[in-house]
Amino acid sequence: MSLRKYALVFLALIICGHAGGCIGKEARKEYYDDGNIKASYPLNKKGVIEGVVKTYYPSGTIQSKEAYKNDVKEGTSKAYYESGKLKAEVIFKDDKLSGRFKKYNERGKLIEEGNWEGGKREGIQKVYYESGKVAREGNFKEDKILSETCYDEQGNKVTCPKE
């Protein structure tokens, strides 16, 4: 290979390396002042977010992963505690909460769960005590509460506090 061809191939490799492999995808990245990565946004050929957006704590530990399609949240999103344990898992459709969500404490115990449709709470929502027993159960329709039942830690029904 001539020196000129070698130089062109080398230049192409450098350009493609900086452009996400020359396949039309690259990631926009943000960094903290200390140089640690803060966020990574995969972009499609049109320059809009497409794929899994990742955010990070200053320590470098993953903070969240959010699925995007054509610059809109679409699919499963997860949030994490700085320890790396799962904090919450939700589903988006057309940039709105739609589907099952679950929230956990730092020890990995489920503390809340329910359903969303079109960005509104829908159906049974439950909040749990540390013990895993149900503390509060509400039934929602289009984000409005239809009924609510509260329990003490022994499982006895109690009057729900006003919020």
Order of alpha helices (4+ residues) and beta strands (2+ residues): alpha-beta-beta-beta-beta-beta-beta-beta-beta-beta-beta-beta-beta-beta-beta
